[in-house]
Amino acid sequence: MSSLLTVRASRPLVKHPGESLLMGVHCGPLLGPGELLQSPLPVEAAPTGLSLGPVAVNAAPFPDGLGGLVPSGQGLQLRVAGGVAGTDYLLTLGATTTAGNTRLAVCELRVRAD
């Protein structure tokens, strides 16, 4: 039986409705020693109105937004476009892991035009 652990991001992501951005989530704190993300799950967003690319496990490190890097296999990335200005969206991203677990991250995405 797989273990399910969910965490909410510590700070919201912000984008303009006209932007198309590659966004990433660091899932390393959810993983056990030597455990890596393996198979991404479809992203869920509420409310509707965003254009979402497929979720991928990072094959290469990417910046975490706090001055560090997310190691390969410990992050999820997806392209996000559109949205309605003034709307806050909840994105739920997840993946199964090399240890057979399912890990989920919930992120707030604020779409702002100003």
trRosetta pair geometry for C-beta under 8 A, 3 or more apart (Angstrom, degrees):
i j d omega theta_ij theta_ji phi_ij phi_ji
2 96 7.1 -70 -132 -132 154 96
2 100 5.3 -138 -101 145 90 78
2 101 5.2 145 -167 -126 92 34
2 102 5.0 76 136 -9 137 91
3 101 4.6 -28 55 -125 87 104
3 102 7.3 -169 82 36 43 66
4 101 7.5 176 -75 -172 33 82
4 102 5.1 -11 -102 74 76 104
4 103 7.9 173 -148 -89 46 31
4 104 7.1 15 -169 1 87 111
5 30 5.6 169 100 -156 122 103
5 101 7.2 0 12 174 101 127
5 103 5.8 -16 65 -120 89 73
5 104 7.2 -176 92 34 43 75
6 103 7.8 153 -88 -169 43 50
6 104 4.2 -20 -107 77 86 108
6 105 7.2 173 -156 -85 65 25
6 106 6.3 39 178 -17 109 105
7 29 7.2 30 -31 91 177 112
7 30 5.9 -140 -2 -78 129 112
7 104 7.6 163 22 93 57 63
7 105 5.7 -20 67 -116 84 71
7 106 7.2 -162 96 26 36 79
8 105 7.7 132 -111 -167 20 61
8 106 4.7 -34 -107 72 69 104
8 107 7.7 154 -162 -81 58 35
8 108 7.9 33 -172 -23 100 92
9 12 7.2 117 96 -91 121 33
9 13 7.5 -2 119 -27 165 89
9 25 6.7 -98 -87 -132 117 106
9 105 6.4 66 -57 174 85 104
9 106 6.8 -130 -4 92 79 51
9 107 4.2 44 -10 -110 138 76
9 108 6.7 -138 59 17 114 71
12 88 7.5 -56 -141 -141 144 105
12 107 7.4 123 -134 177 51 74
12 108 4.0 -54 -112 91 97 106
12 109 6.8 168 -172 -91 90 19
12 110 5.2 53 149 -13 137 107
13 23 5.9 36 -150 -141 158 138
13 107 6.0 28 -2 164 113 121
13 108 7.0 172 26 91 69 53
13 109 4.8 -21 72 -109 103 72
13 110 7.1 177 87 23 48 69
14 109 7.5 161 -88 -163 27 56
14 110 4.8 -20 -107 68 78 99
14 111 7.8 161 -157 -88 57 23
14 112 6.0 -13 -165 17 105 116
15 19 4.8 -126 -175 68 103 130
15 21 5.5 -138 -113 8 134 137
15 80 6.6 168 8 103 165 116
15 83 7.0 103 84 36 108 145
15 109 6.7 -11 16 -172 105 101
15 110 7.7 153 26 82 57 53
15 111 6.0 -27 75 -110 78 67
15 112 7.7 145 78 31 29 70
16 19 4.6 97 58 -13 85 108
16 85 7.9 -4 -158 -96 58 96
16 111 7.3 77 -160 -161 14 72
16 112 6.7 -58 -98 79 55 58
16 113 6.2 84 -147 -112 83 46
17 82 6.3 1 -166 -170 75 35
17 83 5.1 -133 -116 77 78 78
17 84 6.5 30 -106 -119 131 14
17 85 5.0 -79 -27 -54 129 80
17 111 5.3 68 -74 179 77 118
17 113 6.0 -19 9 -79 107 92
19 81 7.1 -143 108 -125 47 64
20 51 7.7 -34 -115 79 98 118
20 79 6.2 14 176 -179 91 106
20 80 7.3 -179 -151 88 51 39
20 81 3.8 -7 -107 -94 85 108
21 79 7.0 170 88 -149 32 61
21 80 5.7 -17 62 59 82 86
21 81 7.6 154 16 -78 57 59
22 77 6.0 13 178 -177 95 112
22 78 7.5 -177 -148 98 59 22
22 79 5.4 -36 -93 -93 63 72
23 77 6.8 170 87 -148 41 64
23 78 6.2 -18 59 65 85 69
23 79 7.6 134 13 -114 75 22
23 80 5.4 3 3 7 124 119
23 109 7.8 -46 -106 -103 175 121
24 58 6.7 38 -136 -67 125 129
24 62 5.1 153 -42 95 172 142
24 64 7.6 -100 101 -112 117 48
24 70 6.3 -153 149 23 133 154
24 75 5.1 14 -176 172 111 128
24 76 6.8 160 -152 83 62 44
24 77 4.4 -24 -96 -95 85 85
25 75 6.3 160 78 -157 46 77
25 76 4.9 -8 54 56 100 93
25 77 7.7 -173 18 -75 66 43
25 93 5.7 151 29 62 150 143
25 105 4.9 165 160 98 145 155
25 107 6.0 -124 -96 -52 126 137
26 29 7.2 63 126 1 98 91
26 64 5.0 16 -52 -128 138 111
26 70 4.5 -144 -104 -104 92 116
26 74 6.6 14 -157 131 70 98
26 75 5.4 -38 -102 -99 48 96
27 30 4.9 -48 -178 34 79 119
27 31 6.4 80 128 -32 86 103
27 37 6.0 75 72 -59 142 127
27 74 5.8 -159 66 176 75 61
27 75 6.2 161 14 -103 85 34
27 76 6.2 59 -24 -11 125 96
27 95 7.3 -172 34 35 177 115
27 103 5.7 107 -171 127 129 139
27 105 5.8 -120 -94 -42 94 130
28 31 5.7 -63 -151 27 38 113
28 70 6.7 -163 -24 -145 118 80
28 71 6.6 86 -89 35 131 99
28 74 3.9 28 -74 -179 87 132
28 75 7.5 -19 -33 -59 88 71
30 103 4.6 116 133 -150 140 131
30 105 7.3 -124 -31 -68 148 95
31 35 4.2 -161 -172 86 96 106
31 36 6.9 39 -147 -88 150 25
31 37 7.4 -96 -81 -45 130 72
31 74 6.3 -106 7 -125 148 92
31 97 6.5 166 -120 -130 96 144
31 103 7.0 -44 -72 -69 73 161
32 35 4.3 74 55 -8 76 133
32 99 6.1 30 44 -27 124 165
32 101 7.8 116 -1 -3 111 149
34 98 7.8 -92 135 84 77 133
35 97 5.1 21 179 169 106 134
35 98 5.7 -173 -148 55 58 94
35 99 4.6 -40 -116 -15 113 121
35 101 7.2 11 -162 28 142 124
36 57 7.8 81 158 -173 94 140
36 73 3.6 -27 -155 166 119 126
36 74 6.7 -85 -133 -65 71 64
36 97 6.4 158 82 -156 34 84
36 98 4.9 44 49 -9 79 124
37 40 7.3 37 164 -74 119 71
37 57 4.5 -174 106 -122 113 119
37 73 5.7 176 41 -178 75 59
37 74 6.5 144 -2 -108 104 22
37 75 7.4 -127 18 43 145 19
37 76 6.7 -141 -170 -65 169 85
37 95 4.2 49 -160 96 105 150
37 96 7.8 115 -159 79 61 35
37 97 5.8 -62 -106 -103 37 74
37 98 8.0 2 35 -17 4 82
37 103 7.0 -95 -100 51 92 127
38 57 6.9 -26 -131 -53 4 162
38 95 6.4 158 48 162 51 109
38 96 5.4 -47 62 94 105 80
38 97 5.6 126 -1 -146 100 20
38 98 5.2 136 -58 -60 121 62
39 57 7.7 -58 -78 -27 12 127
39 95 6.0 162 79 -161 40 84
39 96 4.7 7 51 43 96 103
40 54 7.4 119 94 163 139 86
40 55 4.0 -160 172 106 140 103
40 56 6.0 -109 -15 -103 152 19
40 57 5.7 -162 -48 -38 99 78
40 76 6.1 124 -115 -131 115 108
40 93 7.5 -36 -155 -173 103 91
40 94 7.3 133 -159 92 59 44
40 95 4.6 -46 -101 -95 47 99
41 55 7.0 1 66 62 43 145
41 93 7.4 150 64 -173 88 46
41 94 4.2 -3 37 79 128 93
41 95 6.0 -155 -5 -83 81 37
41 96 7.4 103 -50 -24 96 74
41 102 7.5 48 -42 -153 139 104
41 104 7.9 -35 45 -97 141 86
42 54 7.9 -67 -117 -135 65 73
42 55 7.1 161 -134 13 23 115
43 52 5.3 -126 77 168 133 147
43 55 5.1 135 -45 -46 100 117
43 78 5.9 -1 -42 -70 150 173
43 91 6.0 -15 -173 -166 113 97
43 92 6.8 155 -161 76 60 53
43 93 5.2 -17 -110 -95 92 76
44 91 7.2 151 80 -157 52 46
44 92 4.4 -4 56 52 102 105
45 48 7.0 104 99 -107 98 42
45 50 5.2 -80 154 42 164 126
45 52 6.1 176 -19 -45 138 143
45 89 5.5 -2 -168 180 100 121
45 90 7.1 162 -149 81 50 49
45 91 5.2 -12 -99 -101 83 72
45 92 7.7 -161 -70 20 40 69
45 109 7.9 -29 -136 34 110 132
46 89 6.7 155 78 -156 35 71
46 90 5.2 -10 58 53 89 96
47 87 6.9 -83 45 -170 110 129
47 89 6.7 -103 38 -111 55 80
49 82 6.6 -150 152 133 66 112
49 83 5.6 84 122 -125 102 45
49 84 5.2 -43 172 -13 150 100
49 87 6.7 11 79 100 152 167
49 89 7.5 -141 63 -86 101 124
50 80 5.9 -27 -175 -158 124 91
50 81 7.1 135 -171 70 72 43
50 82 5.4 159 -139 80 42 99
50 83 4.9 11 -92 -72 80 87
50 89 6.0 41 -35 -117 132 169
50 109 7.4 48 -87 92 150 148
50 111 8.0 -165 -88 -57 98 136
51 80 7.3 137 77 -163 60 42
51 81 4.2 -24 65 69 112 95
51 82 4.4 92 1 9 95 126
52 78 6.1 7 -170 157 87 132
52 79 7.3 147 -162 83 40 61
52 80 6.0 -6 -107 -107 69 69
52 91 7.9 155 -110 -126 136 116
53 78 5.1 177 71 -171 85 78
53 79 3.4 51 2 45 135 96
53 80 7.4 -105 14 -55 85 39
54 78 6.7 -141 102 -123 26 98
55 76 5.4 -7 -170 -174 108 111
55 77 7.3 145 -155 73 58 36
55 78 4.7 -44 -96 -68 60 118
55 93 5.5 158 -120 -144 143 104
55 95 7.5 -145 131 -67 128 97
56 59 7.7 -39 152 -20 116 90
56 76 7.2 149 74 -156 36 61
56 77 5.4 -28 64 64 88 87
56 78 7.0 146 14 -78 72 63
57 73 6.2 21 166 -123 118 45
57 75 7.3 127 -160 78 54 50
57 76 6.4 -42 -99 -100 49 63
57 95 6.1 88 -77 -123 105 160
58 61 7.1 75 145 -106 133 19
58 62 5.7 -118 -135 -1 145 111
58 70 6.2 88 43 108 163 116
58 72 5.9 -132 112 -129 89 51
58 73 7.0 -103 72 -27 76 22
58 74 7.3 -38 51 54 114 51
58 75 4.1 19 0 69 132 102
58 76 7.2 -126 -23 -78 86 14
58 77 5.5 88 -76 -14 89 116
59 72 6.0 2 174 -142 26 108
60 72 5.9 -21 -111 -89 17 103
61 69 4.2 23 175 171 126 121
61 70 6.0 164 -152 73 68 52
61 71 5.8 -31 -98 -117 97 31
61 72 5.9 -72 -54 -44 63 71
62 69 6.8 150 74 -154 20 76
62 70 5.3 -10 58 45 74 106
62 75 6.2 -120 42 87 109 164
62 77 6.8 87 5 -78 163 131
63 67 8.0 -13 -159 -108 98 9
63 68 7.5 136 -153 84 58 36
63 69 6.2 -54 -99 -102 41 62
63 70 7.6 31 107 2 8 86
64 67 7.5 -36 63 48 94 35
64 68 4.7 -4 29 73 127 85
64 69 6.4 179 -17 -120 94 9
64 70 5.1 124 -76 -46 93 88
70 74 5.6 -149 179 87 85 98
70 75 3.8 60 146 -53 144 134
71 74 4.8 53 67 17 84 128
71 75 7.7 155 63 -15 42 98
76 93 4.8 169 110 151 153 135
76 94 7.7 -22 -75 -44 162 5
76 95 6.2 -174 -84 -26 119 122
76 105 7.0 -177 32 34 131 128
78 93 7.0 -157 -6 -107 131 131
80 83 7.7 24 163 -33 101 121
80 91 7.8 -68 -97 -84 137 151
80 109 6.7 -121 179 -142 161 157
83 87 6.1 -151 179 66 94 118
83 89 6.6 -99 -124 -26 121 135
83 109 7.4 -121 -101 126 154 117
83 111 3.6 -160 129 -86 133 156
84 87 4.3 64 75 -8 92 134
84 111 6.2 112 69 88 36 143
85 111 5.7 -116 -101 128 34 95
85 112 6.2 65 -149 -147 80 23
85 113 3.7 -11 -123 -24 142 110
86 111 7.2 -34 26 88 28 83
86 112 7.1 82 -66 -110 41 58
86 113 7.5 -32 -32 7 77 98
87 110 7.9 174 93 -150 42 50
87 111 5.2 7 59 47 82 112
88 108 6.0 -13 -173 -169 105 102
88 109 7.2 153 -161 79 54 46
88 110 5.2 -21 -106 -102 79 73
88 111 7.7 -164 -83 18 32 72
89 108 7.3 145 77 -160 48 51
89 109 4.4 -18 63 63 101 99
89 110 7.8 -172 23 -77 71 27
89 111 6.9 49 -8 -17 108 104
90 106 6.1 -8 -173 -171 101 99
90 107 7.4 151 -157 77 52 41
90 108 6.1 -30 -100 -100 64 62
90 109 7.7 178 -86 20 16 80
91 106 7.2 158 82 -155 49 49
91 107 4.7 -17 61 62 101 94
91 108 7.8 178 19 -88 80 13
91 109 5.6 51 -16 -14 116 118
92 104 6.0 -6 -172 -170 95 113
92 105 7.4 164 -151 82 50 43
92 106 5.2 -16 -100 -101 76 76
92 107 7.9 175 -80 21 31 69
93 104 7.1 154 83 -154 41 61
93 105 5.2 -15 63 60 91 92
93 107 7.0 10 6 4 108 113
94 102 6.3 27 172 178 125 87
94 103 6.0 178 -149 92 81 48
94 104 4.0 -28 -90 -99 116 71
94 105 6.9 168 -80 16 61 63
95 102 7.5 -171 98 -147 30 58
95 103 6.1 -9 60 57 72 90
96 100 7.1 -22 -176 -148 105 28
96 101 7.0 160 -157 84 60 39
96 102 5.4 -36 -99 -95 66 69
96 103 7.9 138 -116 15 19 73
97 100 6.8 -43 73 28 77 19
97 101 4.6 1 36 56 120 87
97 102 7.5 -159 0 -78 86 21
97 103 6.0 59 -42 -8 116 112
